[in-house]
Amino acid sequence: MSEKIIRDPVHDVIVLRSDDSVERLLFALLNSAEFQRLRRIRQLGMASMAYPGADHSRYSHCVGVMETARRMLARLGRDVKIDEEDRCVCLCAALLHDLGHGPFSHVFERVTNVHHERLTRRIIVDGESEIHRLLISHDKSLPERVNAMLEGRAPKRFLSDIISSTLDADRFDYLLRDNLMTGSRYGGFDLQWLILALAIEPKTQRLVVLPKAVSAIESYLSSRYHMYRNVYFHKVVRSAEGMLKLALKRARRLAVQDRLQWPTRESNVARALAGQRLSIEDFVDLDDVSLMQCFKVWARSN
């Protein structure tokens, strides 16, 4: 048996076994060009202006969400039978949920008005993408089923809740990860105990928490409040994001007037700002690095 081991600062050791077909698929997805691009997308955009350690990527966050979802499924699987196909779809959705994020995450999205959720779903179903080819090699229906789960249309509601809800794997991971990497000490809570207290409400099939974890839930909700107040909405972070947004809007106006220099004639940043549809290959090259290269050129421009 061969194992692939990832050492993560939040979840410690993450093990993917090659003798498990689902985990073998997850490792292949993790190594795809579209997913590796997330190494070059900062999780918190401009937050490093206020918190110098906040340089972690969407890549590490997505791996963490997958691991959190896997632990949640393992806990719920003790009480209800979870089909292997449903487990596969849920874990793929957890891993791939942020594929469509643009440079500096939400800032670029606000300028282009192209939402990352829509781009994520496109990458999953686009025949040009390596992600799509890997998914259909496992199961031809997998791309559509993963997108359905990302849209909240899972056959069992608690599976969609793991991906997007008040108690989802995404929030569980980013709060702990952002708390750790910023050094803020506001976002800590007892994830292990919270997962142990997860259950499924029989009538609605929604994800719920048993009464024994009330204190853990209170701590979790409190951490969300304090992280937004002290990190995500920090005045320096908001100011930096505002400046970047204004600069990108001005770049778009100047580009229309053909008054702006670009690193290359067919810059992917220019085309994205203009609202043009990029191929999957071009989108893979659209990241924080390509945007910063534009700023280097613009700094020397009239």
N, C-alpha and C positions, 0 to 999 in steps of 0.2 A: 504494500500500500504506500502511495506517495501522498505527501501532504504539502500544501502551500501555506506558509505561515506569514502573517502580517503582524507586525508589532505596532500597536496603536496606543497613543498616549491616554485615550479615554477608556477604551475597552480592553486594554492590555493585549492579550494574545487572541488573534482571529485566525482560525484554522479552516482551510477549505480542502476537503478530501477528494482526491482524483477518482476514488472508487465509488463516489456518489455522483450520479449523472447531473443532478441539479447543481451541486457545488462545482463540478467541472465546468458547467456552462457559465456559472457566475464568474469564475476565474478567467474564462475566455472573454466574457463581456468586459471585465475589468481591464483587460489588456488591449481592447479595441482602440482604434485611432480616435473615435468620437469620445470615448470615456477618458482616455489619457489626456485629451485636451483640457479636461477639468483641473489638471495639475496647474494649468496656467490661468486659472480664473480664481481670484481671491474670494474667499467665502464672505468676508465682511467689507468688501469694497474699499472705502477710504478710512476705515476704523483705525488703521495703523498710524494715522496722523495723531491720534490721541493715545492709542495703546500700541507701542512699538512691537509687541509680540504677536499682534493680530495679523500675521501674514499667512495663515493657514488657508488651504485651498478647498474648493468644492469637491475635489477628488477625495480628500480624506473624510470630509463630511459624508459623502455618499456611501463610502465603504462603511462608515460608522452606522448609518441608517440601515444598511443591509444587515449588519450584525445585530443591531437592536431589534429589527423585525424578526430575525431568526430566533432570538431569545424569547420574544413575545409569542411566536408560533409554537415554540417548544413548550412553553408554560400552558398555553391554551389547549395544546394537543393532549394534555393529561386528562382533560375533562370532556373534550369532544373529538370526534374523528375528523381530521383534516386530510383531505385527499392530497396525494403527492403532486398532482397537477396544480391544485390550488396553491399549495406551498410554493411551487416553482414560480407561478405567476406573481404571487405576492412578493417574493424575494427579488425577482427581476424588476418589478415596479419600484421597490424600495431602492435598489441600486441605481436605477436609471432616471429617477424622478427629476433630477436637476440638469439633465443633458443640455437643455436649450438655453442656459444662462449665457448672456453676452458678457463682454469685458466689464470688469468691476461690478458684476452682478446686476443689481436693480437699477443703477444709474443709467446705463446704456439703454436698458429696457424702457425707461421713462421718456427718453429722447426719441427713440425709434417707434414707440408704441407697438412693438412686436413682443408679445408676452412669451416668457420662457416656457410656459406650459404647452403652448401651441407648437413651438419649435421642438420641444421634447417629443411630442406625439408624432411630429413629421419625421424626425430622425428614426424613430422606431419602425415606422411603416414604409419609409423610403427604400426602394430596392437598391439604391446606390450605397447605402450605409453598411458598414461592417457589422454594426449592431443588428440590423435587420437580417443579414445573412446568417449570423450566429443563432438568432432566435428561431428562424424557420428551419435551420438544420436540426434543431432539437424537436420542434413541433411547428407545423405550418400555420397553426391557428394562434401561436403564441404572441406575435406582434399585436394583433387585434385584441387579444385577451388582456395583455399588459396595458394597452391604452384604455380599455374599458375600466380596469381597476384604477388607473390614474384619474379617470373621470368620475370615480365613485360609483361605478356600475358593476361591482363584483357580485357574483351570484349569492354570496353570503356577506351580509352587511359588516360583520366584524372584521372581515379581511380588508374592506375599504377603509374602515376606521384605523387599522394599523398604518395605512398609507397617509390618510388625511382626516384628522379629527382633533379634538382637544387632547386626546391621549395617543397621539401618533408617534411613530418611531422617528420622524423628522424632527419634531419639537424636542423629544427626549434627547436626541443626539446634539442638536445645534446649541441648546442651552448649556449642556455640560462642556462641549468642545469650546464654544466661544468664551465661556467663563474661565476655562483653563488657559486658553491661549492669550486672552487679554490680561489675565492676572487680576481680574476685577473682584473675585470672591463674592459675587452677588448671585451667581446662577447655580450654586450647588444644591443638589437634592438626592435622595436615596433611590436611585433607579432600580437597584437590585430588589429592594423590598417592594417597590411599586409594581414591578413586573410579577413578582410572586403573588401579589394580591389581585392580579387581573382575572376577570371572569367574563362570561357571555350571558347577557340577559336573555332568558329562554324565548319570551314572546317577540321581542323586537330584533333579536340577534345582534344587538349593539354591544360594543365593548364597554365594560363597567369595571369599577374597582370595589373590592370588598371593604366592609367597614373597618377592618383592622389596619387599613392603609390611609385612614383619614388624615393623619398627621403628615404622611408622605405626600399626599395630594396637596395639602395646604402649603407645604414647603415648595412643591413644584410650581404651583400657581404664583406663589410669592416670588420665586426666582424669575419667572417670566416678567412680572411687573418690574422688578428691580433691574433686570438686564435691559429692558426697553428704556427705562428711565435713565440709567447710568451709562449704558454702552451704545445701544442702537440709536438713541436720540441725544447722545452727548453733543453739546454745542459745537465742538471742534469737528466732530464727524459730520454733522448736518451742514456745517459751513463748507467743509471740503467737498461734500457731495453736491452742494448747491453751486459751487464754483465750477466743478467738473461738468455739471449739467449745462450751465450757461455757456461754457467754452465749446461744448459739443454742438449746442444749438447755433452758436455763431459760426462754427466750422461748417455746419450744414448750409447756412445762408451763403457763405463765401464760396462754397463748393458749387452751388447752383449758378453763381456769377462767374465761375471759372477763375477765381482770384486766389485760390489756395493751393499751395504746393502739397504733394503727397509723396510718400516713400517710393511708390510705384505708380505707373500710369493707371493701372486697373486695381487700385487699392480696395481690399475687401471692406475696410472701415468706411471708405467713401461710399461704396455701393450699399452697405448696410444702413448708413445714415440717410441715404437717398430713398430708402425703402425698397430697394431692389431685392429680388429673391436670389439668394446665394445657393450654389450647388453644395452638396454635402462636403465635398473636398475643400471648397472655399470656406465653408463655415468652420471646419476643423482648424483653419489658420486664423480665425477671428478670435482673439484672446487679449488678455491684458498687455501682453508683450507687443502685439501689433498696434494697439492703441497708443502705448507709450512711445513707440517709434514715430508715430504721427506727431506727437507733441514735441519730440526732439527736432523734427523737421520744421514744425510751425514756430518753434522758439527762434529760428533763424530767418523766418519769413517776414516780408514787409507787411 
